[in-house]
């Protein structure tokens, strides 16, 4: 039976240097989606595919101690899209600016309540 989930992602974006790592924070935003599916994993994967538009691997994400928040990071370009190979090669040489999009992922199940 399908359940309804609300997936929320908080995105903290930093300038990223290949040599020095993350630098100045340049953006913060939140994305939400309501997804009807069989389980949490499918809800998160759907959110990334249809709302975030970045790759995601559920089994490689980090989790907090009580497993209520997941953490994921993507290297992105100025349009917050996945960079192509030539952009990454230029970034490694210091010729292109790319960003680290650090993402906190939270999922809640939406349960309908009856009015008594």
Buried (B, 14 or more C-beta within 10 A) or exposed (E): EEBBBBBBBBBBBBBBBBEEEBEEEEEEEEBEBEBEBEEBEBBBBBBBEEBBEBEBEBEEBEEEEEEEBBEBBBBBBEEBEBBEEEBBEBBEEEEBBBBBBBBBBBBBEEEEEEEE
